[in-house]
Amino acid sequence: MKISTAKKIDELIERYPALEICRESLNAAAEKICASFKGGGKLMTCGNGGSAADAQHIVGELMKGFLLPREIGSDFVRRAEKFFPDETGYFRENLQGALPAISLVGENALNTAFANDKAPDLIFAQQVFGLGKRGDILLAISTSGNSDNVVYAVEVAKILGVTTISLTGRHGGKLKHISDVTICAPADETFKIQELHLPIYHALCIAAENEFFGE
């Protein structure tokens, strides 16, 4: 990672000193996410309840501009001018560079069909099985670290060679023992864990954005 990218984790810990205990895992997560994007990989997210909302929030920060301008590539502009010259200016003005990310929580038709026909606790695992490939990242969120559907998704990801990063609470639960990187927010109550998850994943998104669109 660039020095300026690594500093985004330092800035997070300056704002939230309680996260000093997570410094190593935060740096490892940022490095793995940036390496995945550099290698043409994508990031998948999953979680339940408030963590499902967080999973979608993360995608929103990665797939469009967050803190930095994200100009689209010159190759895209040249091809746009070739195929659709009248729309090129509009595309150039409004489209933003994206870091490919997918939330697994919003596929209502797929998830309800699979839950009805097969196993409800495998709804995320099924999507990882269908979408995941070596070089991708699964960012799994569970405040307890023990949510069955999230744990199964991580297990399937591991089988496929997908890198696994988990956001949990203080003790990490099952996810701590099976994930490549586990960021254990130093709190025990669900809402307090979630209050720390937000700045953690914001920092990871800021770091990734800086790596690809920063100076």
N, C-alpha and C positions, 0 to 999 in steps of 0.2 A: 504493500500500500504506500501511497504518497505520505510524506511526513504530515502534510496538512490534513489528510484523511485520518491518520492515527490521532491527531490532536482533537478530533471531534469527540472521541471517547474521554479524553482528558477534560474537555469542557463540560461533558455530562457529569463527571464525578465532582468537578468543582461546584456545580449547581446542586448536586445531590450527594453529599459526602458519604451517606450511608451506603452508596453503591461502590465504594472503594473495594469492598470484599469481592465484588464481581469483576474487577478490572481485567483479570486474566481471561475470563470467559467472554467478556465483552469484546476484547481485542481479537480473540480467536474467532468469534462470530462475525465480526466485521471483515476480517481477512478472508474467511471462507465465502461470505456473500460476494465480496468483490471478485474473488477468484472465479466463482461460478459465472458471474456475468461476463467476465473477460473471456471465459471459455465458451461462451454461447449458451450457457445454461439459463434456467428460469428459477424463480422462487415460488413455491406453493405455501399457502398458509391455511391453518385450521384451528378451531377452538369451539367452545360451547358458551352460550349465553353472552355475557359481557366480553368474553374472549373471542367469540365469533365476531362481535362488532370490531374488536381490535384487529382480527385477521383481515377484515375488509378495509379497515383504516390503513393498514400497512400497504395494501395494494394501491390505495388511492395516493399515497405519498411516492410510490415508486413508478407508477405508470404515467405520471405527468410531472410537471414542474413542482417542486416543493419550495426550496429557498433560493435556488439559482435559476438563471435563464437556461433553457435547454433548446438551443437551435437545432433544427433537423439537419441531417447530413447533406452534404453537397451532392452526393450520388443520387439521393432521392429527388432532390430539386431538379437535377439534369433529366432524370427519367420522367418526372412530372411534366417538365417543359416539352418533352418529346410526345407524351401521350395525351396530356390535358393542359395545354398551354394557358387556356383561359382561367383555369382554376389554380394554377401554380402559385400565384401571389397569395391567394386566400389560404392555401395549404401552408405556405411558408410563414404567413403571419400568425396562424393559429395552432398548427400542430406543434407538439413539443416532443423532445427526445424522451424515450421511455426505457425503463429498466424492466424487463418482462417479469410479471408477477401475476399469480392467479389465486383467488380465494376459493377454497373448496366448500365454503359454507353456504354459498348462494345458489347452488344448482338445485332448486327446489324440485323440479320434475324428476331429475335423476335420483336425488337422494330419497324422495318419498317412494319412488318406484322400487328402488333397490331395497329400502327398508321394509316395504310391504312384501316383496317377493323373496327376499333372502334374509340378511342379518342386519338389523338396524345399527348395531355397533361397528359395522364395517363400512359405513357410508363414506368415510374419508379414505379408508384403506383402498376401497374400490377405485376411487379417483386417482390415488397415488399409483395404483397398479396400472391404470390406463394411460396416465399422463407422464409419470416419472421416468427419468432416464439418468444414467450415470452422469454426474456433472451438475445436476440440478440440486436445489436446496429445498428441504421441507422445514418450515418454521412452525413448530407446533406449540400451542399455547394452552396451558392447563395450570390453574393456580395451585391445585393439589399435586399435580404431576401424576395423577392416577386415573384420569378420565379414560375409560376403556376405548372409546372410539378414537381418541387421540393417540393412545398407546399403540393400538393396532396399526394406525397409519404410520407411525414411526417404525414399527417392526417391518412392515411391508417395504417402506423406504430403504431400510437397511439391507433387506434381501436384494433389492434392485440396484444397490450401490449409490443411492441418493444420499447426499450429506444431510444429516439431521441436526437441527438446532432447536432446543426447547426453552421456552420461558415458563418458569414455575415459581413456587413460593420457596421459603427458606430451606425446606428439607428436600425438595426435588422429586420426591415420590419415585415411582417406577421409571419415569422418564430420565431421571438422573443416571440410571444404570444402563440405559440402552442408547442414549443420544450421543452423537459425536461431540456436541457442545451443549452444556446446560447452564443457563443463566438463572440462578436461584435468587430472586428478589428477596432481600432480607426482611420479610414480614410474614405473619402467620394468618391473619384474617383476610378473607377473600378480597374485600374492598381495598384494603391497604396494599395487598399484593398488586392489584390492578392499578392502583395509583402510581406504583413504581414501574409497572410494565409499560405504561404510555411513554414516559421519557426515555426508557430503554430502547423501545423500538423506534421512536423518533430519532434517537441518536444513530441507530444503525442505518436508518434511511438517509439521514443527513450525510453520514460517512460514505455510503454508496454513491449518493448523488455527487458529492465532492470528488470522489475518485474518477468519475467519468465526465463530469461537466465543470469541475472547479479548476482553478489554476494550479 
